[in-house]
Amino acid sequence: MASREYYYIRTIDQHTINEAIETFSTINRVLPEQLQNHRRDRDLVETRCMVWAYLREHTTLSFSRLGKLFSKHHSTVIAGLKAHK
C-alpha cells in the first residue's frame, strides 16, 4: 500500500513540475530546455525562481530535489527563493 501511495504522490508531483515549467517558460518567453543549462541570463534565472517558488508552495519537494531538477545546489534554490520574494 505504501509504495502505491508513493507512486501516486510522485505522479502528481511530476505532473505539477511539468506544468509549472511549461507555464512559467511561456510567461517569460524562454524554452523549457534552456532552463537546464548553466546560463545565468536574467530571464532564465527569474523563470527558475518562479518555478521553484510555485513548486515549493504546491508540492512536498525539498530544496535539494528542486535543485536537482535544474542541476543546481540546494543553496542556490534557497538564495533564488529569497531574491524572488
Secondary structure, 3 states (H helix, E strand, C coil): CHHHHHHHHHHHHHHHHHHHHHHHHHHHCCCHHHHHCCCCCHHHHHHHHHHHHHHHHHCCCCHHHHHHHCCCCHHHHHHHHHHHC
